[in-house]
Amino acid sequence: TVEKDMEEKGSQSLEYFVKREVLDELCLDEVAQKGTWSTKPTLGDQVKDSLRLKHILLTWIPVLSWLPRYSIRENALGDLISGCSVGIMHLPQGMAYALLASLRPVYGLYTSLFPVLVYFIFGTSRHISIGTFAVISIMVGSVTERLAPDSNFIVNGTNGTETVDIDTRDAYRVQVACALTVLAGLFQILLGVVRFGFVVTYLSEPLIRGYTTGSACHVCVSQLKYLFGVSPSRFTGPLSLVYTVLEICSLLPQTQVPELVVSLVALAVLIVVKEINDCYRQKLPLPIPIELIVVSLPFGFSFILSLPVKQQVLKAPSAPDTTFFSSVIGDAFAVAIVGFAINISLGKTFGLKYGYKVDSNQELVAVGLSNTIGGFFHCYCVTSSLSRSLVQESTGGKTQVAGVISSIIVLITVLKIGPLFEDLPKAVLSTIVFVNLKGMFKQFMDVPLLWKTNKVDLLVWLVTFISTVVLNLDMGLAVAIAFSMLTFIFRTQLPRYSILGNLPGTELYLDTDTYKEVRTLFRIIFIHIKLKYNHFVLLLNVYPL
């Protein structure tokens, strides 16, 4: 029973008197019926359950759990519209990002086709769009250019001049990219099978955002040569980004004016129309496919000029050259970790928003299979794309059926007009890359926000960004992860704690070592623990012996 007495003494005060039976531990277990309601399975039951065929199939092949319950009435229309919209985006982005990987545009379309179908079967996120991504593409490109530079394919021309055997070089780079993709996929599958998905907890959001922002700088610089029509030397190692910029500046007098004009016009059109899409996205049923329109313009000239078909569009699957594995093993692991981190962070964001679970271990397996199987079909490494995923969500996409529809659009495009993709002007494709970097460069706004909220996370962001820009992508990632783990250890191993007491006449609880007038409560202790920007209060009810 609770009796309440109120007294008026200048201010209102309340006094509570609580009367209840005192319970010892045995009585409490009996009254609360400890263990009588819980049916926690034993270890043997868990092993038997894990060995059941149905459990194995539903765990490793998630499509079997949700596709039979797919509601055509509720989801079909949204998935259809969403799939068409994302498929239209896949076409120009796939071709443009293939340039970042130093591959021909058609291989970007392969990457937008086969891995999407694999993820439909094994993935657990309903809204992300798997395919080409700028950061992963530039990481692949750094490997293909390192192992297959132009200098290795110099041939003597008929008039005594030296030229690059482009066909042989491109074929060799495809072999390198496929080997890298398959090895990265195998790493991801292995990590998923051994339940290593918790590694994402060490890749904090500031680290990922700082890394992608630094990578965006590499992407931007890599496309300047197409914008100006120049051919700078390739630099590797620390400060390669600075050396490349200086080299391009020295080659500016050799700028190809036609390519510069085409690039600037295409860039202006893309920026204006994309701003219109952003401003009127609530009123437009579908975004204006300006990227596809800009890329489609050269098709008209191709038809007029009757360009010959150079080769078969869809190639038969083939095994990767395993002799490259020893040369790309470090790069493959870096690509595997970065690709998974981007994928799971975006997947969990949509999962929290729409109330469904995204399994990090199964996502490792799904992306790993997408890469491994895709590598046999001449694809390079994939992960989820923020821009395509947002379009897939905003246009009504409910499930990964939208991904299948987008793949069908890519397949039809490749089969019908695929030969024209061999001769697309790289200047136009580079402008698509520039425009799609807008979201990554907006991440610079994290700096003032983190300055106000969490300076340790700000330090992680800055160290990651600077190391990525200065030390290149692979070494920058290693430095960023090492520094992030050091900050994690610093936060957890140097805690500060204090005992809190009540300031008489108030509801405030303050540090007893700092404030003289505060008093601890009878048999109740409040302990305030601070772990470097993370706070929590522990309440202890102390019983006398």
N, C-alpha and C positions, 0 to 999 in steps of 0.2 A: 504494500500500500504506500501511497505517496501523499503526504500532507504538506500543504503549501501555506506559509504564513507571509503576509505582505505587511511591511511597515513603511510608513512615510516619514523619512528623516531628511528633508531637503531634496533627496533624490530617491527614486524607487529602487528598492533592493529586494531580492528574492532569496529565500532560504528553503532548501529541499531536505526532507528527511526520508531516507529510503530504508524500508524494513523488508528483508527477505531472508530466506533460509540459507545458511552457509553450507556449501557443498565441498566435500573433499574430492579427490580425483576419482575414487571408486564410485562414489555416488553420482558424480557428473557423467561418468561413462555409462552408468545404468540409466539415468534419466534421459540422456541424449541418445541412447541406443547406439553406442559406438560399434561400427562394423556390421550392424544388422541389415542396413539398407544397401551397402555397397556390394556390387558383384564384380569386382575387379578380376579379370581373367588371370589365371596362373601362367607361368612361363611356358608350361607344356601346351596350354590352350592357345597361347599366342603363336607358338611354333606351328601347331596344327592349322591354325587359321591362315598363317602366311603361306602354307604349302597348298592350300586349296586352289584349284585351277581358276575358279571364278574370281577369287580375290587377286590372284596374280594378273589376270587379264584386265580387270578393272583398274588396278593400280598402275600398270605399265602401259596400258592402251586406254587413256581416258575417254576417247571418242565413243567407246562402247557403253559408257555410263550415261552420257548425255544425249547422244544422237537418237537412240530409240524413243526418248521422251521429247524430241524436238517438236515444238508447236508451230505448225505451218501458219496458222491464223495469226499468231502473235509475232512471229519472228521473220517469216519469209519475205515480206515486202521490205522491211528495214534492211535485212541482209542483202537483198538484191540491189537496192539503191546504193547501199554502202559498198558492196563489192564492185559495182560498176565505177563508183567514184575512186576507190583505191586502185583499181586496175588501170584507170586512166593516169593516175599519178605514178604507178609503177613504170610505165613506159618511158617517160623522159628522165625520171630519176635513175632508173636502172642503167640507161645508156650513159647518162652524165657521170654517175659514180663509177662506172667501169673505167673511165679515164683516170680516176684517182688510183685505181688498182693497176694502171698501165696496161690495160687490156682493151680489146676492141669493144665497141658499144654493144654488139650482139650478146656478149657474155654477161653483160649486166641484165639482159632480158632473161637469159637462162637462170640467173640467180634469183630473179623475181618470179620464177615459175616453179621449179621442182622443190626447193626447200619449203615453200609455202604449203604445198600439198602434204609434205611430211609432218610439218608442225600441226596441221589440221588433225592428224591422227594422234599425235603424242603430246601435244601441248595442253596446258591447263588454263591459260588465259583466254578470255573470250573476245578481247578488244584490241590486242596489239597486232600490228602488221609486221610480219617477218619479211625480210628481204635485204636489199642493199642499204648501207648506211655510210655516211661520209667518213666517220672516224675509222671504222673497220676497213673501209676501202683504202684509205691512205696508209694504214698499217700494212695491208697486203701489198700496196704499190711500192712501199719502201723495200720489201723483200724481193719482189720481182725485178726491180731496177738494180738492186744490189747484186743479185745472182745472174741477171741477164742484161748487162749494160749494152748500150749501142756499140761501144768499142769492141765487143766480142763478135760483132756481126758485120764488120767492114769488109766489103768486096771491091775489087777493081772494076770500074766501068769500062765501056768500049772505047772511050776517048782518053783513058788513062786516069780519070778522076776516081776518087774513093767514095763509095756510097754505102748506105746501111741496107742490108738485106732484111727488109721489114717483115716479110712473110715468115722467114725462118726465126727471126727474133720474137715475133708475136706468138708463134707456135711454142717456142721454148718457154716463154713467160706463162703461157696457159698451163704447161706442165708444172711449173714451179707453184703457181697459185693453187692448182688442184691438190698437189701434195701437201701444201701448207693447210689447206682447208680440211682435208681428211684427217691430218694429224691433230689439228685443233679440235675437230669433232670427237676424235677418240679420247683426247684428254677430258673433254666435257662429259662424255659418257662414263668414263672411268670414275670421275669425281662424283657424278650423280649416283652411280651404283653403290659406291662406298659411303653414300649419304653425307657428302661434303658440302652440301648447300649452305651450311652455316657460315662458310667463308665470306659470304656477302656482308655479314655483320661488321667485318673489318674494313670493308670498302664503304666508307661513310658517304653521305650525299655530297658534302663539300668536296671530297676527293674526286667523286665521279664528275661533278660539275666543273671543277677546276681542270680536270684532265680533258674533258670534251672541249672546253674553251681553248685550252692550249693546242689541242689537236686541230681545232677550227682555224687557228693561225697557220698551221702547216698546210691545211687544205687550201686556204686562200692563196698562199704564196705559190703553191704548186700549180695553180690555174692561171697565174699571171702570164706565163709564157704563151698560153693560147690566146689570151686577151690582146697581147701586143704582137703576136706572131713571131716571137724570137725563140732561139734555142740555147738556153744557158747550160753551163756545165752542171753535172750532178755532184753534189757534195754530201759527205757522210760524216757521222760523228757529231761531237759537240759543236754548237754554233753553226751548224749547217744551214739553219734557217736564215741567219744573218748573212752568211756568205752568198746564199742564193739571191737574197734581195739586192745585195750590192752588185752581183753579176747582172741581174736584170736591169738595174739602173744604168749600168755601163753599156748595155745593149739597146737602150731606148732610141738612139739615133737610127737603128736598123728596123724600127717598128714598121710592120706591114699595115699601111693605112686602110685598105679594104677590110681586113680582119678586125681592126680596131673600131671602124665605123659600124660594122655588123654587130660587134659585141656590145657597143654602147647603146645602139638602138634596141637590141634585144633586151639588154639589162633594164633600160628605161621602161619598156613595155611591161616586162615581168613585174617590176616594182610597183608600177601604177595599178595594174590589174589585181595583184595580190593584196594591195591595200584596200581596193574596192571589195574584194572577197571578205577581208577581215571586218570592214565597216558594215557590210550588209549580209553577214553570214546568217542572221536570224530571218532575213526575208528571202534569201536565195534558196531554192530547193536543193541545188547542187552548186558547189563552187565552180566558177568559170575555169575550164581546163586550159589556162593560158600556156602552161608549160608544154602541153601536147600540141597546141596550136603553133607555138614558136618552133618546135622541133619538126612539125609537119610541113612547114613551108619549103624546106629543101626537097621534100618528096616530089613536089610539082616539077621542080627543075630536073629531078632525076627521071621522071616520066618523059619530059620533053626531050631530054638528051638521050633517052633509051639506054641507060647504063646497063651493061651486061651483068648477068648473075655470076658472081665469082666462085661460089662454092655452095655446097648443101647447107641449108639453114640449120636444121636439127641434126645433131650428130649422135651416133650410137654411143652408148655408155662405154667407158673404158676404165681400167684400173689405173690409179696414179703411179707415177714413177717413185718407188720407195727409196731410190738412191738419194733423193733430195731430203729425206727425213732428218739425216744427221746435220744438214746445213740449216734447217729451219726449225729445229726442235724448240729453241728458246723463243723465237718469234711466235711459234704456234701456241705455246703456253700463254704468252702475253695476250694474244688475240682471243684465246679461249676465255681467260679471266675477264677481260674488258667486255667482250661480247655478252657474256653471261651477266655481268654486273649491270650493264645497260638494260638488258632484257628483263631481269627480275625486278629492278627498280621501277620500270615502267609498268610491268605486269602487276606488281603489288599495289601500285597507285590506283589502277583501274579496279583491282579486286576489292580494295577498301571502299572505293566510291560506290560500287554496285553490290557489295555484300556477298562475295564468293571467295573461296580460298584458292590461292595460287601456290602450288607446292614447289618450293625452290629446288629440291632434289629432282623432281620430275621435269622441271624446266631445264635443268642441266642435261638430262637425257634427251629431251625433245630437241633442244637447239643442237646438241651433239649429233643426233641422228640426222637433223636437217643438213648439217655441214658434211657429215660423213657420206651420206647418200648423194647429196648435191655435188660433192667432189667427183664422184663417178660420172656425173652428167655435165662436166665442164663448168661447174659453178664455183664461185669463190665464197669466202666466209660471210655469214649473215648474222644479223641481230634485228631487234625491233627498231622501228623508226618512229620518233615522236610525231613528226608532221603527218605521216600516213595514219598513225594510230588515232590521232585526234580527229582526222577526217572520217575514219571508220566509225568512231564513236558518235561524232556530231551529226552524221548523216543517217543515224538510226541502226547501226550494226549492233546485233545482240549476241551473235555467236561467231565461231570461226568458219561457218558456212560462207560468210562474206569473203574470207580468204580464198576459198575454192572458186568463187565466182570471179574474183580478181585474177586468179591464175588462168581461168578459161579465156578471159579477155587478152591476157598476155600471150597465151598459146595461139589464139586465132591471129593476133597481130604478127607473131613471128612466122607463122605458116604462110600468111597471105602476102605480106610486104617485107618479110625479113631481109631479103637481099639488099634492099635500099639502106639498111642500117650500116652497111659496110663503109659508106662514103659520106656519112654525116659530117658537116663542118664542126670541128672541135671547138671553134670559137663560140658557137651557139650553145653547145652543151656546157661549156665552162660557165656561161652566164647563169644557167640553171643551178649550178653548184654554188655560185656566189649568193644568189637570192635565198637559197635554202640554208645558208649559214646564219641568217638573221637571228633565228632562235638561239643559237649557241652564243653569238656575240652579245645577246641581251643578258646572258648570265654574268656579265661584268657588273650588273646591278646587284649581284650578291654581295659585293665588297662593302658598300655602305650599310647594307642590312645586317651583315654579320658583325660589322664594327659596333653596331648598337646592341646586338643580342648576345653574341658569343665570340670572343676574340680568339679563343683556341681554334674553333672551326675556321675562323678567318685566316689564321696562320696556316692551317692545313690547305685551305683553298689556294693561298698565295704560293706556298712552297710547291704544291702540285703544278700549278700553272707555270711558274718560272722554270721548274726542272723539266717540264715537258717541252717548253719552248727552247730552252738552252741546250738540254742534253739529248734531245730527240725523243721519239715516242716510247721506245722500249726502256731505255735507261731512266727516262722521266717517270715512267710508271713504277719502276722498282724503288726509286728514291721516295716517291709519294707514299707507297705502301709502307715502307720502312718508317718514314716520319709519322704517318698516321698511327701505326702501332706503338711508337714511342709516346705519342700524346695519350693514347689509350692507357698505357701502363702508368704514365704520370698521373692521370686522373684517378685511377683506381688504387694506386699504391701509396698515395699521399693524401689520405682523407683527413678532414678536420671534424671534430665532434665536440659537442658541449651539452651540458645538462640544463634544461629549461625550467624556470620557475615562474609562478604566477605573481604579477604585480597586484597587490591587494587593492580591491575596489574596482578592478578592471578585468577584461577578458584577454589581456595580453600575457604572452609567455616569452620571457627573455633569458639570456645567458646568465647563469648564476655567478659566473666568474667576472662578468663585466658590470653587472648592476647589483648594487648593494641591497636594495629594498625588496627584491623579489624573493619569494618563498616557495619551496617545493611543496607539492601536495602530499597528503598522508598516504603512504604506501603506493603512490603512483609516480613514476619517473618518466619524463619526456626527454628523449635523447635526440638532438639535432645533428645529423650527419651530412657533411658537405663533401662531395666528390668532384671538386673543380667544375663548377657550373651545373652540377646535378645535386639537388637537395632532397632529403626526405626526413621525416620525423618518425622515430620509433617509440611506441608507448609500451612501458613495462608495468605490469601490475604485480607489486612485490608482496608476497605473503610471508608473514613472520614464521620463523622456525618453531 
